[in-house]
Amino acid sequence: MAETVVTIHGDLELVARTEHLFASGREEFVCAARDLDTWSRPEARQAARHGVRASGTRRVRKLFSPAVLADEHSRRHLNELVDEGVRVRIAATALPHETIVVDRRLAILAGLDEPGGRGREYTVMTAPNLVGGVYALFEAAWETATDLKALLSGDRPRLDAESRTILRALGSGATDETAARQLGISLRTYRRRVARLLDTLDAGSRFQAGLRAGELGLNG
């Protein structure tokens, strides 16, 4: 696919023209969708899911609008995805667009259903600046979303007094050296406890730890 931006009409054409992009050896696949029916045709939906599962992609993340939790069938399917190793989060509000990004090299944006039963219109992009922009928007939405298991179970990570103190230190904006000194511990110990807190909150960064703590009501 030499063009940097291509418009494709209908699910079946999209699968046919992009199937090779889901071949083995892919590193990352991310998807943002309003519901589980992004692919209107069952055969296209099955082919897309099979392609991702068979590709052996190492990192798969899927972000959904809250409406996806409306029925038991959808919740069961999402839990199955998690059991297969897919990271699933639910956005706080409805997602305005549906998109797929593969290896940060290709992005697919889903449009509306076209008249005449042609299916949805898709925009496939390979231009690095466009793909990078779409990926950045996905990351921003992902950072503020809630993990599926935590949302369904209502469970919140349990933070002891020490972890809450570390969390407050992170929120204060103090340097590691200053925070460690205020807490009366070594810099190495402080950083080890910060790393442990990030794991507890399933956060990839200190900034994300603050967001996650806020979402779960753990900042108090």
N, C-alpha and C positions, 0 to 999 in steps of 0.2 A: 504494500500500500504506500505508494510514493507521495501522494498528496498529504499535506499537513492537516487539512480539514475536509472531511467527506460527509455528505448527508446520505443516510440510508433509510429506506422506507420499509417498515415492517420487521417483525421479529425474525422471521425465517431468513430474510436477506442478511440481517445483522449477524446471525449465527453462522451462516454460510461464509461470510466475508471475514469474520474475525475468529473463526474456530481455531486456526493455527496459532493464534496469540495465546491460547490457553493450553498450549502443549507443555510437556514436562520441563522442569528446570526453572519455572518461574519462582521469583523470590517473594513477591507480595501482591496481594489482591485485596482491594478495599471496595466497599460498595455502600452507598447510601440510598435508601428506598423508603417510600411511604408505606408500602405494604408488601406482602409476599407475592403479589401478582404483577410485578414489573413486566414480566413476559406474559402477554395476553394469550398466546397460543400454547397449549400444554406441551406440544412436541418441542417447541423452542425452549420452554422453561426446563424441560427434562434434559435437553442437550446442553444447556448452559450449566446446570448444576453438575451434570456428569463431567463436563470439561474441567470444572474447578476441582472436583474431588479426585479425578484421575490424574491431574497435572502434578500432584505432589507439591503444590505451592506451600512454602514454609510458613508464611504469615498471612492469615486471612482474617479480615475484620469486616463486620457488617453493622451498619448503623441504621436504625429504623425509627419512623415516627411513632408516637405513643399509640396510635390507632391500631397498630399491629397486635396489640395485646387484647383486643376486644373479644376474641373468641378462643375457646379452649384448643381448637385444632392448631391455630397459629402459635399459641404458647408452647404447645407440645413440639411443634416443628422447630421452634427457636431453641428449645432445650436440647433437642437432638443435635442441632448445629454445634452447640457448646460442647456436648459430649464428644463430638468429632474433632474438637480442637479449635473451632472457630471462636474468635472473640466477638461477642455480641453486646452492643449497648443500645439504649433507648434514649432518643433525644428528648429534651424537655418540652419542645413544641414541634408542630408538624414541619417536616422538611420541605422547603420550597421546590427543590429539584431532586431528581434521581440520577445517580451517576455511578460509574465504575471506573476505577483507575488500576492499571496493571503495571507493576514495576516502576511506577512514576514515569513511564515512557508513553503511555497511551491512556486517553480518557474518553469515556463514552457518556454523553448526556442524553437522557431520554426526554422526548417532547410529548406532545399530546397525541391522542388517537386522531388519525387522519380520516376524512370522509370517504365513503365508498368501501369501507371494510379493508383498507390497505394496512391497517395496524398503526403502530406508533412510528413517529419520525425520530431518528437517532442521529446525533452529530458525533462523529468519531474524529478525535484530534490526536496528532502526534507531535505538533509543534511544542518544543520544550517549555517555552514561556507560558503557553496556554495550559498544558498539562500541569505545570508547576503551580499555576494559579488555582486550578480546580483542586489539586491535592491539598493546598494550603487551606482552602475553605473546608474541605473534609476534616482536616486535622483540628481546625477551630471548633467545629461542631462536635467532633469526637471528644475533645478535652472536657466539654461541659456536659456530656451525656452520662447516663448512669448504667453501670454494669447490669446485665439482664438478671443474673442470679440474685444479686443484692436487691434489685427492685421487686422481683417476684416473691422472694422469701421475707422481705422486710428486715432482713438481718443487717446489722451495722457492725463494722469492726469494733472490737472492744479495745479502747485505749486506756492504759493505766496512767497513773499520775505522772510518771516519768515521760511517757509518750506525749501527753498533753502539754507538758512543759516544753518539750522539744518543738511541738507544733506551734506554740505561742512564740518561741524564739525565732522560728522560720518566718512567722507572720510579722515580726517586729522589724525585719529588714537588717538585723544586726549581722555583722560578719561572723564567720565560724569561730574565729579567734575570740571575739568579744563574747559571743554566746557561751562558748566553752568556759571562759573565765567566770562569767556570771553564774554559771551552773556549778562551778567548782570541779570540773572534770577536764581531762586532757583533750586536746584537739582531736586526737585519733579516736578516743572514745566517743566524743560528740558526733563525729562524722559516721562512725559505725552505727550509732543510734538513729541518726537521720536516715541512713540506708535501710535500717530495719523498719522505720516508720513508713518509708516509701513502699516497701514490700507489703506492709499491712494494709495500706490504702490503695494498693494496686495502682500506684502512680509512677509515671516514667520520669518525672522531674519534680523539683521542689515547688514550682509554680502549680503544677497539676495536683500536688498533694494538698495545697491550700484550697483549690477548687473542689476536690473530692471531699475534703473535710467539711466545707461549707454545704455541699449537697446533702451530706449525711448528718448534718447538724452536730458535728463534733468539735466545733470551734469554741464552744463555751467552756 
